[in-house]
Amino acid sequence: MPDKFYITTAIAYVNGEPHIGYALELLYADVLARYHRMRDEDVFFATGTDEHGAKIFQAAERAKTDPQAFTNKISARFRLLADVLNISNDDFVRTTEARHVVASQELWRRAAMNGKIYKKRYSGLYCVGCEAFKTEKELVDGKCPDHNTVPEHLEDENYFFKLTDYKDALQKLFAFRPDFVTPSGRLNEVKEWVKNLEDVSISRSIRQLSWGIPVPNDPSQVMYVWFDALTNYLTAAGFPDERYKQHWPADVHVIGKEISRFHAVLWPAMLMAAGVEVPHQVAVHGHISADGRKMSKTLGNVIDPFALVEKFGVEPVRYFLLREVPFNSDGDYSDARMRERYAGDLANGVGNLVSRVLAMIEKYENGVVPAVAKAVVESTWLAYEEHIKAHDFHLALADVWDVIGSADKLVTEREPWVLAKTDKAELSKLLYVLAETIRHIALMLWPFMPETAENILARLGVSTELGKEPLSELQTWGLLKPGTKVSKGEPLFPRLQQPTTNNQ
C-alpha cells in the first residue's frame, strides 16, 4: 500500500470575507498535497471553516441575521475561494455540521472520562478578538496587543481542561520530536509557553454565549470555540468511527503563527487526554503585508483574493504568492512587484522559453520531436525536492527558474538558427534537449501552477495525468518520445496591460 499523507490548513474563522493571508495558507498546503500525490502517496487534504464563538455571534448581529444564516453565507465564500485558486482539497469541514458536533462531543467525553475536565467558578479578562482569556502580563497598556482592544471582564461557572497535567508530556514530546513544530524558532516559543501552563476554560455559559456546540450532558454550557475548532482535523478523518485511523495522525497542520500556541500546546494535550495519537507536525508560516504595511480595514489596504485573481489570473497569483512569500518568514504584496514577476518570470521566462522552443521544432523539425542522446537534470530535482520537504517553496521555484535560465542560455550559446544551416543533426539533438527540459520544468511546476504545467505538457503532446503517476518514474530523462507532435499555441502568459493613471 502507498504511504499515507494527511495535511490540513487551519480552518478559517468566518467573521468576515476571505483575505489574501488565508489564500496563501491554502496554497502552501496545496503544494504539499500535490507534491505528495506526485510521489504516489495516499494523500488526504482537509480545510474548512470555523463557525462558532463570540466574534461570529457579534458579526451576525451586526449583519442583522441569525448566526447560522451568516455562517452559511461566509463559509460558501471560503469554499469558493478554494475552488477559484484550484486547491486540491479532499474535504471541507464546517464546524456547524452534524458530523463535527458528534466528533467534538466524543472527544470531550473521552477527556472527561479520563478525569481531565472539571467545573469551577472563574473570573478573568477575555479578548473576543483572540477568543481567549488574557493575563495582566499579556496586555499592553491594558489592551490586547494583537487587537488593541480592552478585554471584557467575565465571571461565571465554566468547565476547565487540566492542561497543567500535560506539562511534562509536552516537554517530552518536543524533546523527542524536535520537528514537531517547524521552523525551529517557533518551537522555541512554544517551549517557553509550556513552562507557564495554566488550566484553561473550555466552555461558556449560554447566558454569556449561546452560539456553540452543547457540552455533553450539560445544556447550560457550550464548548469554548478552540476546543470545538481544533477537533475539525479529527472530524475530517472520520472520528469517532474507527475508519479515522486510515488518515490519522495528521502528518502536518499548516497554520499561521498567531495560532501556534493553540495547535502546538492545547491541541496535543487535548488528544493525549482523549487517548488519541498526536499529529506528526505543526508547520507555522508567517504573515503577508501590503506595500510594506500590515493589512487592516482601517488602512484600507486589505487585499481581496478574488479581485486579485480576476485582475491577474489564477496561475500568476499562485506563482507570485508562493515565490514571493517564504513559508518560514513574512512577505509582502504589491501590484508593482506582481507585475514585475508576471513580466519577468512568467511572460519573458517560462512562457517565452516554451514558445521559442516549440516554434523552432515546428519550423525546423516539421513540428515533430527529434531523437537525441541522453541528458540529465538530476541535481536540480534533488535540490527541488529537499526545498519542498523543508517548506522552502520559494526556493523550489527558484530551482525551476534556474533550469529555465539554463535552457535560455543554451539557446543563446548554441544558436539553433545557425545550426539549421550548418549542422542539422546537432540542431535535432539540441531541440530534443530543450523539449525534454521543458517537460521536466512542467513537472516541477505542477504543485505550484497545475494549469500551466498541464498546458505545457499538452503542447508537448504528453498526456500524463500528473498526481496519478509516480514522480520517480516521470523524473527519468528521455521520456519524451521522438516523433511526438508538438503545438506552439498561444502565449502562456499574454502581456499585461499597463495600469492607467488619472492626471488631474
C-alpha positions as a printed NumPy array, in Angstrom:
array([[  0.   ,   0.   ,   0.   ],
       [  1.212,   3.559,  -0.68 ],
       [  2.277,   5.74 ,   2.224],
       [ -0.476,   7.953,   3.575],
       [ -0.134,  11.728,   3.892],
       [ -2.78 ,  13.734,   5.768],
       [ -2.445,  17.516,   5.533],
       [ -4.684,  20.286,   6.839],
       [ -4.888,  24.037,   6.885],
       [ -6.246,  25.87 ,   9.884],
       [ -9.959,  26.33 ,   9.364],
       [-10.881,  29.917,   8.515],
       [-12.859,  31.976,  11.018],
       [-15.949,  33.24 ,   9.226],
       [-16.497,  36.601,  10.901],
       [-15.567,  38.284,   7.616],
       [-14.729,  37.814,   3.945],
       [-11.703,  35.715,   2.846],
       [ -8.423,  37.605,   2.682],
       [ -5.126,  37.034,   0.931],
       [ -3.472,  35.568,   4.043],
       [ -5.853,  32.634,   4.037],
       [ -5.373,  32.229,   0.294],
       [ -1.646,  31.927,   0.927],
       [ -2.181,  29.221,   3.554],
       [ -4.363,  27.254,   1.155],
       [ -1.615,  27.456,  -1.462],
       [  1.124,  26.294,   0.911],
       [ -0.917,  23.219,   1.793],
       [ -1.915,  22.622,  -1.819],
       [  1.731,  22.496,  -2.937],
       [  2.484,  19.838,  -0.328],
       [ -0.637,  17.848,  -1.18 ],
       [  0.122,  17.876,  -4.902],
       [  3.793,  17.073,  -4.366],
       [  2.973,  14.045,  -2.223],
       [  0.413,  12.887,  -4.778],
       [  3.193,  13.044,  -7.372],
       [  5.156,  10.749,  -5.055],
       [  2.311,   8.213,  -5.371],
       [  1.229,   8.632,  -1.741],
       [ -2.317,   8.286,  -0.403],
       [ -2.971,  11.99 ,   0.189],
       [ -5.892,  13.369,   2.177],
       [ -6.146,  17.168,   2.295],
       [ -8.692,  18.938,   4.512],
       [ -9.628,  22.551,   5.018],
       [-12.807,  24.266,   6.145],
       [-14.417,  26.971,   8.252],
       [-14.654,  27.705,  11.979],
       [-18.186,  28.923,  12.644],
       [-18.795,  29.26 ,  16.394],
       [-17.781,  31.741,  19.078],
       [-18.441,  35.288,  20.223],
       [-16.994,  37.003,  17.141],
       [-19.339,  35.094,  14.848],
       [-22.339,  35.85 ,  17.026],
       [-21.484,  39.563,  17.126],
       [-20.813,  39.718,  13.373],
       [-24.205,  38.093,  12.718],
       [-25.892,  40.631,  14.986],
       [-24.239,  43.494,  13.095],
       [-25.455,  41.944,   9.838],
       [-28.958,  41.686,  11.366],
       [-29.245,  37.976,  10.689],
       [-29.037,  34.771,  12.689],
       [-25.631,  33.095,  13.149],
       [-26.417,  30.042,  11.019],
       [-27.54 ,  32.094,   8.036],
       [-24.49 ,  34.324,   8.451],
       [-22.048,  31.407,   8.579],
       [-23.74 ,  29.708,   5.627],
       [-23.078,  32.774,   3.503],
       [-19.477,  33.413,   4.568],
       [-18.456,  29.743,   4.582],
       [-19.633,  29.497,   0.974],
       [-17.211,  32.3  ,   0.101],
       [-14.278,  30.384,   1.591],
       [-15.291,  27.254,  -0.284],
       [-15.491,  29.318,  -3.463],
       [-12.008,  30.722,  -2.829],
       [-10.606,  27.197,  -2.659],
       [-12.276,  26.434,  -5.987],
       [-11.088,  29.665,  -7.608],
       [ -7.48 ,  29.026,  -6.545],
       [ -7.671,  25.431,  -7.855],
       [ -6.979,  23.99 ,  -4.396],
       [ -6.983,  20.177,  -4.43 ],
       [ -8.581,  19.602,  -1.009],
       [-10.441,  16.335,  -0.458],
       [-12.725,  17.641,   2.281],
       [-14.163,  20.93 ,   3.5  ],
       [-15.272,  20.809,   7.129],
       [-17.781,  23.205,   8.628],
       [-17.945,  23.229,  12.421],
       [-21.73 ,  23.635,  12.275],
       [-22.063,  20.249,  10.535],
       [-23.661,  17.372,  12.445],
       [-20.602,  15.154,  11.933],
       [-18.421,  17.773,  13.626],
       [-20.787,  18.115,  16.574],
       [-20.54 ,  14.342,  17.063],
       [-16.733,  14.349,  16.858],
       [-16.308,  17.316,  19.228],
       [-18.652,  15.919,  21.844],
       [-16.976,  12.5  ,  21.682],
       [-13.513,  13.996,  22.192],
       [-14.894,  15.913,  25.177],
       [-16.456,  12.743,  26.64 ],
       [-13.197,  10.824,  26.381],
       [-11.216,  13.598,  28.06 ],
       [-13.856,  13.908,  30.789],
       [-13.944,  10.141,  31.315],
       [-10.185,  10.267,  31.896],
       [-10.661,  12.907,  34.599],
       [ -9.184,  15.814,  32.622],
       [-12.221,  18.128,  32.689],
       [-13.705,  19.777,  35.796],
       [-16.098,  22.616,  36.632],
       [-15.416,  25.74 ,  38.724],
       [-16.286,  29.409,  39.067],
       [-13.921,  31.716,  37.222],
       [-13.317,  35.354,  36.525],
       [-10.882,  36.747,  34.021],
       [-10.118,  39.097,  31.148],
       [-11.431,  37.804,  27.838],
       [-10.372,  39.119,  24.394],
       [-13.166,  38.485,  21.931],
       [-10.762,  39.042,  19.024],
       [ -8.466,  36.236,  20.206],
       [-11.326,  34.148,  21.607],
       [ -9.052,  33.634,  24.62 ],
       [ -8.532,  34.781,  28.203],
       [ -5.6  ,  37.109,  28.829],
       [ -3.431,  37.669,  31.876],
       [ -2.458,  41.159,  33.008],
       [  1.122,  40.426,  31.875],
       [ -0.029,  39.748,  28.316],
       [ -1.721,  43.152,  27.988],
       [ -0.06 ,  46.338,  26.778],
       [ -1.479,  49.469,  28.409],
       [ -4.45 ,  47.378,  29.431],
       [ -5.178,  46.244,  25.885],
       [ -4.701,  43.077,  23.854],
       [ -1.543,  43.725,  21.777],
       [ -2.965,  41.848,  18.778],
       [ -6.323,  43.62 ,  18.586],
       [ -5.693,  46.878,  20.502],
       [ -8.906,  46.352,  22.471],
       [ -9.639,  46.255,  26.192],
       [-10.617,  42.691,  27.173],
       [-14.011,  42.072,  28.747],
       [-14.18 ,  41.01 ,  32.377],
       [-16.067,  37.721,  32.517],
       [-17.2  ,  35.862,  35.622],
       [-19.123,  32.603,  35.531],
       [-19.007,  28.886,  36.247],
       [-17.325,  27.004,  33.395],
       [-15.652,  23.715,  32.613],
       [-11.855,  23.645,  32.676],
       [ -9.317,  21.418,  30.983],
       [ -6.392,  20.168,  33.066],
       [ -3.737,  21.49 ,  30.723],
       [ -1.244,  21.627,  33.599],
       [ -1.329,  17.815,  33.776],
       [  0.456,  17.751,  30.396],
       [  3.442,  19.984,  31.058],
       [  5.875,  17.055,  31.33 ],
       [  4.278,  15.144,  28.442],
       [  4.516,  18.164,  26.151],
       [  8.126,  18.835,  27.101],
       [  8.966,  15.188,  26.344],
       [  7.13 ,  15.436,  23.018],
       [  9.213,  18.452,  21.989],
       [ 12.431,  16.791,  23.161],
       [ 11.869,  13.516,  21.315],
       [ 10.366,  15.142,  18.222],
       [ 12.277,  18.388,  17.637],
       [ 10.486,  18.817,  14.295],
       [  7.037,  18.656,  15.923],
       [  6.87 ,  22.432,  15.435],
       [  8.65 ,  23.969,  12.464],
       [ 10.531,  26.234,  11.92 ],
       [ 12.715,  25.746,  14.991],
       [ 12.227,  29.329,  16.152],
       [  8.523,  28.66 ,  16.602],
       [  9.305,  25.556,  18.65 ],
       [ 11.425,  27.662,  20.992],
       [  8.441,  29.98 ,  21.536],
       [  6.206,  27.002,  22.284],
       [  8.693,  25.634,  24.806],
       [  8.564,  28.947,  26.675],
       [  4.766,  28.865,  26.8  ],
       [  4.779,  25.355,  28.234],
       [  6.909,  26.494,  31.184],
       [  3.993,  28.583,  32.477],
       [  0.947,  26.446,  31.764],
       [ -2.389,  27.064,  33.439],
       [ -5.615,  25.093,  33.211],
       [ -7.89 ,  26.614,  30.559],
       [-11.593,  27.34 ,  30.474],
       [-13.179,  25.229,  27.742],
       [-16.84 ,  26.19 ,  27.961],
       [-19.111,  29.221,  28.14 ],
       [-22.44 ,  29.579,  29.895],
       [-25.317,  30.001,  27.462],
       [-26.13 ,  33.157,  29.461],
       [-22.915,  34.597,  28.01 ],
       [-22.885,  32.849,  24.636],
       [-25.459,  30.525,  23.129],
       [-23.766,  30.068,  19.731],
       [-21.691,  26.917,  20.078],
       [-21.696,  23.132,  20.418],
       [-23.515,  21.99 ,  23.574],
       [-21.358,  20.431,  26.276],
       [-22.258,  16.732,  26.643],
       [-24.774,  16.213,  29.472],
       [-24.914,  19.922,  30.351],
       [-27.181,  22.024,  28.102],
       [-26.38 ,  25.129,  30.185],
       [-22.915,  25.323,  28.597],
       [-21.437,  25.429,  25.098],
       [-17.886,  24.443,  24.156],
       [-15.117,  27.021,  24.034],
       [-14.55 ,  27.776,  20.355],
       [-10.98 ,  26.432,  20.278],
       [-11.915,  23.078,  21.863],
       [-14.548,  22.792,  19.158],
       [-12.477,  24.13 ,  16.246],
       [ -9.335,  22.068,  16.759],
       [-11.374,  18.881,  16.633],
       [-12.156,  19.556,  12.962],
       [ -8.98 ,  17.698,  11.978],
       [-10.413,  14.542,  13.513],
       [-13.847,  15.252,  12.018],
       [-12.396,  15.277,   8.508],
       [-10.613,  11.984,   9.169],
       [-13.909,  10.346,  10.201],
       [-13.637,  10.373,  14.014],
       [-15.066,   8.78 ,  16.119],
       [-15.627,   5.967,  13.614],
       [-12.548,   3.73 ,  13.638],
       [-12.003,   4.469,   9.954],
       [-10.438,   7.76 ,  11.034],
       [ -7.222,   5.84 ,  11.712],
       [ -6.787,   5.368,   7.954],
       [ -5.731,   9.019,   7.854],
       [ -4.87 ,   9.87 ,  11.43 ],
       [ -2.497,  11.074,  12.784],
       [ -2.226,  14.189,  10.63 ],
       [  1.185,  14.426,   9.005],
       [  1.215,  18.221,   9.024],
       [ -1.054,  21.039,  10.177],
       [ -0.271,  24.179,   8.141],
       [ -1.127,  27.205,  10.313],
       [ -0.349,  30.885,  10.869],
       [  1.983,  31.981,  13.643],
       [ -0.734,  33.777,  15.641],
       [ -2.439,  30.457,  16.482],
       [  0.62 ,  28.283,  17.062],
       [  0.029,  28.143,  20.831],
       [ -3.374,  26.511,  20.365],
       [ -2.072,  23.959,  17.856],
       [  1.237,  23.111,  19.483],
       [  0.178,  23.137,  23.142],
       [ -3.585,  22.846,  23.663],
       [ -4.287,  20.501,  20.736],
       [ -1.753,  17.761,  21.543],
       [ -2.784,  17.926,  25.221],
       [ -6.46 ,  17.509,  24.252],
       [ -5.566,  14.468,  22.164],
       [ -3.465,  12.939,  24.941],
       [ -6.374,  13.452,  27.351],
       [ -8.705,  11.588,  24.997],
       [ -6.228,   8.787,  24.246],
       [ -5.769,   9.836,  20.61 ],
       [ -2.373,   9.955,  18.888],
       [ -0.914,  13.444,  18.399],
       [ -0.147,  14.807,  14.899],
       [  3.318,  14.481,  13.41 ],
       [  3.994,  18.156,  12.777],
       [  2.689,  21.691,  13.119],
       [  4.166,  23.851,  10.329],
       [  3.934,  27.547,  11.167],
       [  4.047,  30.128,   8.384],
       [  4.418,  33.891,   8.555],
       [  2.219,  36.812,   7.546],
       [  1.779,  38.792,   4.372],
       [  1.651,  42.58 ,   4.304],
       [  0.587,  45.013,   1.567],
       [  3.049,  47.573,   0.235],
       [  5.143,  47.119,   3.363],
       [  2.291,  47.739,   5.792],
       [  0.214,  45.362,   7.884],
       [ -3.154,  44.857,   6.232],
       [ -6.155,  46.333,   8.048],
       [ -9.623,  47.544,   7.184],
       [ -8.796,  50.856,   8.859],
       [ -5.891,  51.47 ,   6.483],
       [ -7.986,  50.297,   3.555],
       [ -5.207,  48.057,   2.236],
       [ -6.827,  44.646,   2.699],
       [ -6.323,  42.636,  -0.492],
       [ -9.288,  40.725,  -1.875],
       [ -8.005,  37.422,  -3.341],
       [-10.988,  37.191,  -5.695],
       [-10.216,  40.612,  -7.157],
       [ -6.543,  39.682,  -7.446],
       [ -7.353,  36.556,  -9.457],
       [ -9.75 ,  38.494, -11.664],
       [ -7.008,  41.028, -12.352],
       [ -4.016,  38.758, -12.987],
       [ -5.353,  35.201, -13.355],
       [ -5.195,  32.165, -11.079],
       [ -1.802,  30.813, -12.104],
       [  0.095,  34.127, -11.836],
       [ -1.405,  34.717,  -8.384],
       [ -0.434,  31.217,  -7.261],
       [  3.08 ,  31.761,  -8.601],
       [  3.577,  35.19 ,  -7.076],
       [  2.43 ,  34.29 ,  -3.572],
       [  4.422,  31.063,  -3.451],
       [  7.562,  32.646,  -4.908],
       [  7.445,  35.978,  -3.11 ],
       [  6.355,  34.969,   0.423],
       [  8.721,  32.46 ,   2.085],
       [  6.891,  29.969,   4.286],
       [  9.192,  30.477,   7.268],
       [  9.067,  34.27 ,   7.34 ],
       [  6.84 ,  37.212,   6.468],
       [  6.367,  38.549,   2.952],
       [  4.811,  41.456,   1.128],
       [  2.41 ,  42.023,  -1.752],
       [  2.41 ,  44.977,  -4.11 ],
       [  0.877,  45.423,  -7.533],
       [  4.201,  46.691,  -8.842],
       [  6.057,  43.591,  -7.667],
       [  3.294,  41.369,  -9.031],
       [  3.676,  42.965, -12.45 ],
       [  7.457,  42.544, -12.318],
       [  7.144,  38.836, -11.56 ],
       [  4.498,  38.389, -14.24 ],
       [  6.555,  40.089, -16.937],
       [  9.986,  38.812, -15.952],
       [  9.345,  35.29 , -14.672],
       [  6.184,  34.253, -16.476],
       [  5.838,  36.094, -19.783],
       [  9.56 ,  36.522, -20.531],
       [ 10.648,  33.461, -18.558],
       [  8.79 ,  30.168, -18.814],
       [  6.289,  31.496, -21.364],
       [  8.973,  32.739, -23.73 ],
       [ 11.075,  29.575, -23.412],
       [  8.171,  27.276, -24.231],
       [  7.135,  29.45 , -27.144],
       [ 10.671,  29.703, -28.6  ],
       [ 11.471,  26.014, -28.372],
       [  8.154,  24.763, -29.752],
       [  8.277,  27.348, -32.537],
       [ 11.747,  26.091, -33.554],
       [ 10.582,  22.471, -33.507],
       [  7.667,  23.462, -35.728],
       [  9.972,  25.4  , -38.059],
       [ 12.993,  23.099, -38.265],
       [ 11.517,  19.645, -37.472],
       [  8.037,  19.916, -39.019],
       [  6.534,  20.082, -35.539],
       [  7.865,  16.638, -34.53 ],
       [ 10.149,  15.943, -31.567],
       [ 13.535,  14.754, -32.885],
       [ 15.663,  11.952, -31.414],
       [ 18.743,  12.689, -29.263],
       [ 21.323,  11.237, -26.894],
       [ 20.705,  11.245, -23.092],
       [ 20.983,  14.302, -20.814],
       [ 20.094,  14.783, -17.103],
       [ 18.597,  17.252, -14.636],
       [ 19.03 ,  15.118, -11.514],
       [ 20.87 ,  17.724,  -9.464],
       [ 18.017,  20.2  ,  -9.824],
       [ 15.448,  17.575,  -8.885],
       [ 17.383,  16.751,  -5.708],
       [ 17.543,  20.393,  -4.629],
       [ 13.907,  20.976,  -5.587],
       [ 12.62 ,  18.061,  -3.502],
       [ 14.735,  18.994,  -0.498],
       [ 13.337,  22.517,  -0.623],
       [  9.741,  21.319,  -0.765],
       [ 10.285,  18.941,   2.154],
       [ 11.707,  21.875,   4.142],
       [  8.675,  24.026,   3.154],
       [ 11.018,  26.363,   1.29 ],
       [  8.596,  26.681,  -1.595],
       [ 10.099,  29.931,  -2.855],
       [ 13.475,  28.187,  -3.186],
       [ 11.927,  25.233,  -5.027],
       [ 10.508,  27.711,  -7.521],
       [ 13.9  ,  29.382,  -7.759],
       [ 15.296,  25.938,  -8.703],
       [ 12.764,  25.733, -11.531],
       [ 13.722,  29.158, -12.807],
       [ 17.385,  28.168, -12.694],
       [ 16.52 ,  25.418, -15.179],
       [ 14.582,  27.901, -17.296],
       [ 17.579,  30.237, -17.255],
       [ 19.93 ,  27.415, -18.228],
       [ 17.701,  26.458, -21.154],
       [ 17.558,  30.072, -22.328],
       [ 21.339,  30.266, -22.069],
       [ 21.679,  27.083, -24.109],
       [ 19.574,  28.599, -26.89 ],
       [ 21.693,  31.747, -26.894],
       [ 25.022,  29.873, -26.886],
       [ 24.146,  27.159, -29.422],
       [ 22.259,  29.432, -31.825],
       [ 19.829,  26.887, -33.312],
       [ 19.027,  29.263, -36.177],
       [ 22.686,  28.907, -37.242],
       [ 22.691,  25.119, -36.733],
       [ 19.673,  24.935, -39.027],
       [ 22.02 ,  25.98 , -41.854],
       [ 25.255,  24.258, -40.755],
       [ 24.542,  21.093, -38.743],
       [ 21.048,  19.621, -38.875],
       [ 21.971,  16.631, -36.692],
       [ 23.225,  18.87 , -33.881],
       [ 20.143,  21.027, -34.212],
       [ 17.906,  17.989, -33.728],
       [ 19.824,  16.962, -30.608],
       [ 19.606,  20.486, -29.191],
       [ 15.872,  20.778, -29.798],
       [ 15.238,  17.436, -28.121],
       [ 17.249,  18.5  , -25.048],
       [ 15.263,  21.717, -24.87 ],
       [ 11.891,  19.989, -25.325],
       [ 12.697,  17.347, -22.708],
       [ 13.921,  20.063, -20.353],
       [ 10.575,  21.811, -20.759],
       [  8.821,  18.555, -19.836],
       [ 10.8  ,  18.465, -16.582],
       [ 10.026,  22.137, -15.959],
       [  6.316,  21.341, -16.317],
       [  6.615,  18.503, -13.793],
       [  8.34 ,  20.794, -11.299],
       [  5.702,  23.478, -11.798],
       [  2.699,  21.221, -11.257],
       [  2.405,  21.511,  -7.455],
       [  2.596,  25.293,  -7.8  ],
       [  0.893,  26.054, -11.118],
       [ -1.078,  22.965, -12.145],
       [ -2.948,  24.512, -15.077],
       [  0.257,  25.929, -16.559],
       [  2.054,  22.603, -16.158],
       [ -0.741,  20.666, -17.828],
       [ -0.932,  23.264, -20.602],
       [  2.799,  22.912, -21.308],
       [  2.616,  19.123, -21.379],
       [ -0.355,  19.246, -23.739],
       [  1.66 ,  21.434, -26.129],
       [  4.45 ,  18.867, -25.946],
       [  1.981,  16.153, -26.892],
       [  2.296,  14.491, -23.463],
       [ -0.876,  13.028, -21.957],
       [  0.499,  12.444, -18.44 ],
       [ -2.073,  12.685, -15.633],
       [  0.02 ,  14.456, -13.041],
       [ -0.665,  13.343,  -9.492],
       [ -1.629,   9.875, -10.679],
       [  1.729,   8.634, -11.971],
       [  4.737,   8.204,  -9.652],
       [  7.124,  11.138,  -9.763],
       [ 10.075,   8.749,  -9.544],
       [  9.137,   7.408, -12.977],
       [  8.276,  10.749, -14.541],
       [ 11.652,  12.192, -13.485],
       [ 13.516,   9.83 , -15.799],
       [ 15.298,  11.707, -18.572],
       [ 14.254,  10.866, -22.113],
       [ 10.563,  10.005, -21.677],
       [  9.547,  12.48 , -24.368],
       [  9.145,  10.221, -27.361],
       [ 10.773,  11.132, -30.684],
       [  8.099,  11.617, -33.313],
       [  5.651,  13.266, -30.894],
       [  3.731,  16.118, -32.478],
       [  4.036,  19.475, -30.67 ],
       [  1.991,  22.652, -30.882],
       [  3.25 ,  26.124, -30.001],
       [ -0.208,  27.559, -29.302],
       [ -0.989,  30.997, -27.944],
       [  1.341,  32.703, -25.407],
       [  1.157,  31.079, -21.988],
       [  1.18 ,  34.486, -20.334],
       [ -0.04 ,  37.324, -22.545],
       [  1.477,  40.718, -21.841],
       [ -0.322,  42.659, -19.131],
       [ -1.94 ,  45.948, -19.915],
       [ -0.178,  48.804, -18.176],
       [ -2.165,  50.308, -15.29 ],
       [ -3.813,  53.566, -16.207],
       [ -3.183,  56.739, -14.249],
       [ -5.548,  59.667, -13.867],
       [ -3.891,  63.038, -14.408],
       [ -5.757,  65.879, -12.78 ]])
